[in-house]
């Protein structure tokens, strides 16, 4: 096989002087927009409150960047925190997907617990005044809506990583390999020598290159596994699968469990191809592999433990029958 994706510069749209809008930022923003739209539609289909999902989105944006950046530093570069404590505040410099997952989970639970307290107070007043009873938030139902929308948002966000050459893997001749993702001239001398040893297996002539200045016509012909591209392909396929699976009411937590159970093993394997220049390992495994193993097992447990629960859509219909005047519908069983 031969790599089919040629070398290309990272996508930037110049605005003024050194200021430019990066393709990564555009695609991540589009991911939040279209992903949240799908989550809102999923919530509405299940009888949940779409406005609650809409209000949650801004918190999720913060969770992705804050949690992702903290995870990036804590899991991969903890020494940087000691050397430069202000790096904690530069949330745009480095993101960890699992840090983002944890941040979203923590803020998501906090958000819906807060909403639950608010609605309980309002329901107490409604009982005294004879007003309509509102539905308490069903955390698993809203989590399913969030993960449903995440698949489309994740695909667009990872395409942002693709156009920014953010996640190069090892050198390869795989047909989806992307040429020139890494410029070895940005490495130190020892890393350049190591790069030449690896790259000479894929591109003739690299072995004769001068490590002090490797010509662009050589390094731009070396292809790499692109982890961002692979995850974009996976997530858009998952979104298509979810559209089909959502035609039938599913138990609460079904889509959360599906994402965890499938992405965990996938990421466990993908990190085997993580490039040496971005490699951080503990006991032979990357931080993401530890989280991926736990995520996969958690996903299987969620699918198994929730398999006999009443589908959220049915529970919402029952709530509406009990409280026909209620403007919203949700399961109060949480």
C-alpha positions as CSV (number, residue, x, y, z in Angstrom):
1,X,0.0,0.0,0.0
2,X,1.0,3.6,-0.5
3,X,-0.2,6.7,1.4
4,X,-2.8,8.6,-0.5
5,X,-3.0,11.8,1.5
6,X,-0.3,14.3,0.3
7,X,1.5,16.8,2.4
8,X,-0.4,20.0,3.1
9,X,0.1,23.0,5.3
10,X,-2.0,23.4,8.4
11,X,-5.2,25.3,7.5
12,X,-5.1,29.0,8.5
13,X,-7.2,31.9,7.3
14,X,-5.1,35.1,7.6
15,X,-7.0,38.1,9.0
16,X,-4.5,40.8,9.8
17,X,-0.8,40.7,10.3
18,X,0.1,37.6,12.4
19,X,-3.5,37.1,13.4
20,X,-5.3,34.2,11.6
21,X,-8.3,31.9,12.2
22,X,-7.1,28.3,12.4
23,X,-9.0,25.5,10.7
24,X,-8.9,23.6,14.0
25,X,-10.8,26.3,15.8
26,X,-13.4,26.6,13.0
27,X,-14.1,22.9,13.0
28,X,-14.2,22.6,16.8
29,X,-16.7,25.4,16.9
30,X,-18.8,23.7,14.2
31,X,-18.6,20.5,16.2
32,X,-20.1,22.2,19.2
33,X,-22.9,23.9,17.1
34,X,-24.0,20.8,15.2
35,X,-23.3,18.3,18.0
36,X,-25.4,20.3,20.4
37,X,-28.2,20.5,17.8
38,X,-28.3,16.8,17.6
39,X,-28.3,16.4,21.4
40,X,-31.2,18.9,21.6
41,X,-33.2,17.0,19.0
42,X,-32.5,13.6,20.7
43,X,-33.7,15.1,24.0
44,X,-36.9,16.3,22.4
45,X,-37.5,12.9,20.8
46,X,-37.3,11.3,24.2
47,X,-39.6,13.8,25.8
48,X,-36.9,15.5,27.8
49,X,-36.5,19.3,28.1
50,X,-34.5,20.5,25.0
51,X,-33.8,23.9,26.7
52,X,-32.0,22.2,29.5
53,X,-29.6,20.6,27.0
54,X,-29.2,24.0,25.3
55,X,-28.3,25.7,28.7
56,X,-25.8,22.9,29.4
57,X,-23.8,23.4,26.3
58,X,-21.9,26.4,27.5
59,X,-20.8,24.4,30.6
60,X,-19.6,21.6,28.4
61,X,-17.5,24.0,26.3
62,X,-15.8,25.1,29.5
63,X,-15.5,21.4,30.7
64,X,-13.8,20.3,27.4
65,X,-11.2,23.0,27.5
66,X,-10.5,23.2,31.3
67,X,-10.7,19.5,31.9
68,X,-8.9,18.7,28.6
69,X,-6.0,21.0,29.4
70,X,-5.7,19.9,33.0
71,X,-5.7,16.3,31.8
72,X,-3.0,17.1,29.2
73,X,-0.7,18.6,31.9
74,X,-1.4,16.1,34.7
75,X,-1.4,12.9,32.6
76,X,1.4,13.8,30.1
77,X,3.5,16.7,31.3
78,X,3.2,17.0,35.1
79,X,6.7,18.4,35.4
80,X,5.5,21.4,33.3
81,X,3.2,22.5,36.2
82,X,6.1,22.7,38.6
83,X,8.3,24.5,36.0
84,X,5.6,27.0,34.9
85,X,2.5,27.1,37.2
86,X,0.9,29.6,34.8
87,X,0.7,26.9,32.2
88,X,-2.5,25.8,34.1
89,X,-4.2,28.9,32.9
90,X,-3.3,28.6,29.2
91,X,-6.2,26.2,28.4
92,X,-5.6,26.6,24.6
93,X,-2.2,24.9,24.8
94,X,-2.7,21.2,24.8
95,X,-5.9,19.1,25.3
96,X,-6.4,15.6,26.5
97,X,-9.6,13.8,25.3
98,X,-9.9,11.8,28.5
99,X,-9.4,15.0,30.5
100,X,-12.3,16.5,28.5
101,X,-14.4,13.4,29.2
102,X,-13.8,13.6,32.9
103,X,-14.5,17.4,32.9
104,X,-17.8,17.0,31.1
105,X,-18.9,14.1,33.4
106,X,-18.2,16.1,36.6
107,X,-19.7,19.4,35.3
108,X,-22.6,17.5,33.7
109,X,-23.6,15.7,37.0
110,X,-23.2,19.0,38.9
111,X,-25.4,20.8,36.4
112,X,-28.3,18.3,36.5
113,X,-28.1,17.9,40.3
114,X,-28.4,21.7,40.5
115,X,-31.4,21.7,38.1
116,X,-32.9,18.9,40.1
117,X,-32.8,20.9,43.3
118,X,-34.3,23.9,41.5
119,X,-37.2,21.9,40.0
120,X,-38.0,20.2,43.4
121,X,-38.3,23.6,45.0
122,X,-40.6,24.7,42.2
123,X,-42.7,21.6,42.4
124,X,-43.1,22.1,46.2
125,X,-44.5,25.5,45.5
126,X,-46.7,24.1,42.7
127,X,-48.2,21.5,45.0
128,X,-49.2,24.2,47.5
129,X,-50.6,26.5,44.8
130,X,-52.2,23.8,42.6
131,X,-49.8,24.6,39.7
132,X,-48.3,22.2,37.2
133,X,-45.7,19.7,38.3
134,X,-42.4,19.8,36.4
135,X,-40.3,16.8,35.6
136,X,-37.1,16.2,37.4
137,X,-34.1,15.7,35.2
138,X,-33.3,12.1,34.2
139,X,-29.5,12.2,34.3
140,X,-29.0,9.0,32.2
141,X,-31.5,10.3,29.6
142,X,-29.7,13.6,29.2
143,X,-26.4,11.8,29.2
144,X,-27.6,9.7,26.3
145,X,-28.7,12.8,24.4
146,X,-25.3,14.3,25.0
147,X,-23.3,11.3,23.8
148,X,-25.6,11.0,20.8
149,X,-24.7,14.6,19.7
150,X,-21.1,14.1,20.7
151,X,-20.5,11.7,17.9
152,X,-21.2,14.3,15.3
153,X,-19.4,17.0,17.3
154,X,-16.4,14.7,17.9
155,X,-16.1,13.9,14.1
156,X,-15.9,17.6,13.3
157,X,-13.5,18.3,16.2
158,X,-11.2,15.5,15.1
159,X,-11.3,16.7,11.6
160,X,-9.9,19.9,13.1
161,X,-7.1,17.9,14.5
162,X,-6.6,16.4,11.0
163,X,-6.2,19.8,9.3
164,X,-3.9,21.0,12.2
165,X,-1.7,17.8,12.1
166,X,-2.3,17.6,15.8
167,X,-2.0,13.8,16.4
168,X,0.7,12.2,14.3
169,X,1.2,8.5,14.9
170,X,4.1,6.3,13.8
171,X,5.5,6.3,10.3
172,X,3.6,4.1,7.9
173,X,2.8,3.1,4.3
174,X,-0.9,2.7,5.1
175,X,-3.1,4.2,2.4
176,X,-4.7,6.6,5.0
177,X,-1.3,7.8,6.1
178,X,-0.8,11.6,5.9
179,X,2.5,12.8,4.5
180,X,4.6,15.4,6.2
181,X,2.7,15.6,9.5
182,X,6.0,16.1,11.4
183,X,8.9,18.4,10.5
184,X,11.9,16.7,12.0
185,X,13.9,19.9,11.8
186,X,12.0,21.1,14.9
187,X,13.4,18.1,16.9
188,X,16.8,18.1,18.7
189,X,19.7,16.4,17.1
190,X,19.3,13.0,18.8
191,X,15.6,12.9,17.8
192,X,16.5,13.7,14.2
193,X,18.9,10.8,14.1
194,X,16.3,8.6,15.5
195,X,13.7,9.9,13.0
196,X,16.1,9.2,10.1
197,X,16.5,5.6,11.3
198,X,12.7,5.1,11.3
199,X,11.9,7.0,8.2
200,X,14.5,5.3,5.9
201,X,12.2,2.2,5.9
202,X,9.5,4.2,4.1
203,X,11.2,6.8,1.9
204,X,14.4,6.1,-0.1
205,X,17.1,8.7,0.3
206,X,16.2,9.6,3.9
207,X,19.1,7.5,5.2
208,X,21.6,9.9,3.4
209,X,20.0,13.1,4.8
210,X,22.1,15.4,7.0
211,X,20.5,15.4,10.5
212,X,21.4,19.0,11.0
213,X,19.1,20.1,8.1
214,X,16.8,17.5,6.6
215,X,15.5,18.7,3.2
216,X,11.7,19.4,3.0
217,X,11.4,17.3,-0.2
218,X,12.3,14.3,2.0
219,X,10.5,14.8,5.2
220,X,7.3,15.9,3.4
221,X,7.2,12.4,1.7
222,X,7.2,10.5,5.0
223,X,3.6,9.5,6.0
224,X,2.2,8.9,9.5
225,X,-0.9,7.4,11.0
226,X,-3.2,10.3,11.7
227,X,-5.0,9.6,14.9
228,X,-7.3,12.6,14.5
229,X,-8.4,11.4,11.1
230,X,-9.0,7.8,12.3
231,X,-11.2,9.0,15.2
232,X,-13.1,11.3,12.9
233,X,-13.9,8.4,10.7
234,X,-14.9,6.3,13.7
235,X,-17.1,8.9,15.2
236,X,-19.0,9.7,12.0
237,X,-19.6,6.0,11.6
238,X,-20.9,5.9,15.2
239,X,-23.2,8.8,14.5
240,X,-24.7,7.0,11.5
241,X,-25.1,3.8,13.6
242,X,-26.8,5.9,16.4
243,X,-29.3,7.3,13.9
244,X,-30.3,3.8,13.0
245,X,-30.4,2.5,16.6
246,X,-32.4,5.5,17.8
247,X,-35.4,4.4,15.7
248,X,-36.3,2.1,18.6
249,X,-36.6,3.3,22.2
250,X,-33.5,2.2,24.2
251,X,-32.9,1.8,27.9
252,X,-31.4,4.8,29.7
253,X,-27.6,4.8,29.4
254,X,-27.6,2.8,26.2
255,X,-25.8,5.4,24.1
256,X,-23.4,6.2,26.9
257,X,-22.6,2.5,27.3
258,X,-22.1,2.0,23.5
259,X,-19.6,4.9,23.2
260,X,-17.6,3.7,26.3
261,X,-17.7,0.1,25.3
262,X,-16.5,0.7,21.7
263,X,-14.2,3.7,22.1
264,X,-12.3,2.2,25.1
265,X,-10.9,-0.8,23.2
266,X,-10.4,1.3,20.0
267,X,-8.3,3.9,21.9
268,X,-6.4,1.1,23.7
269,X,-5.2,-0.2,20.3
270,X,-4.7,3.2,18.6
271,X,-2.3,4.4,21.2
272,X,0.1,1.6,20.2
273,X,0.7,3.7,17.1
274,X,1.4,6.9,19.1
275,X,4.5,8.6,17.8
276,X,7.7,8.7,19.9
277,X,7.8,12.5,19.8
278,X,4.5,12.7,21.6
279,X,4.9,9.5,23.7
280,X,4.4,9.5,27.5
281,X,4.2,6.1,29.1
282,X,3.9,4.7,32.6
283,X,4.7,1.0,33.0
284,X,4.8,0.7,29.2
285,X,1.3,2.2,28.6
286,X,0.2,5.7,27.7
287,X,-2.2,7.5,30.2
288,X,-4.9,7.2,27.6
289,X,-4.6,3.4,27.5
290,X,-5.2,3.2,31.3
291,X,-8.3,5.3,30.9
292,X,-9.4,3.5,27.8
293,X,-9.3,0.1,29.6
294,X,-11.4,1.5,32.4
295,X,-13.8,3.2,30.0
296,X,-14.4,0.0,28.0
297,X,-15.2,-2.0,31.2
298,X,-17.4,0.8,32.5
299,X,-19.3,0.8,29.1
300,X,-20.0,-2.9,29.3
301,X,-21.2,-2.6,32.9
302,X,-23.6,0.3,32.0
303,X,-25.1,-1.7,29.1
304,X,-25.5,-4.8,31.2
305,X,-26.9,-3.1,34.3
306,X,-29.3,-0.8,32.5
307,X,-30.5,-3.4,29.9
308,X,-33.9,-4.0,31.6
309,X,-34.7,-0.4,32.6
310,X,-37.7,1.3,31.0
311,X,-36.7,3.3,27.9
312,X,-36.6,7.1,28.6
313,X,-39.2,7.8,25.9
314,X,-41.7,5.4,27.6
315,X,-41.0,6.8,31.0
316,X,-41.6,10.3,29.7
317,X,-44.9,9.3,28.2
318,X,-46.0,7.8,31.5
319,X,-45.1,11.0,33.3
320,X,-47.2,13.1,30.9
321,X,-50.1,10.8,31.6
322,X,-49.8,11.3,35.3
323,X,-49.2,15.1,35.0
324,X,-51.0,16.1,31.8
325,X,-50.7,19.8,32.6
326,X,-47.0,19.7,33.0
327,X,-45.2,21.6,30.2
328,X,-42.2,19.4,30.3
329,X,-41.7,15.7,30.5
330,X,-39.0,13.7,32.3
331,X,-38.6,10.8,34.5
332,X,-38.6,11.7,38.2
333,X,-37.0,8.3,39.2
334,X,-33.5,9.6,39.5
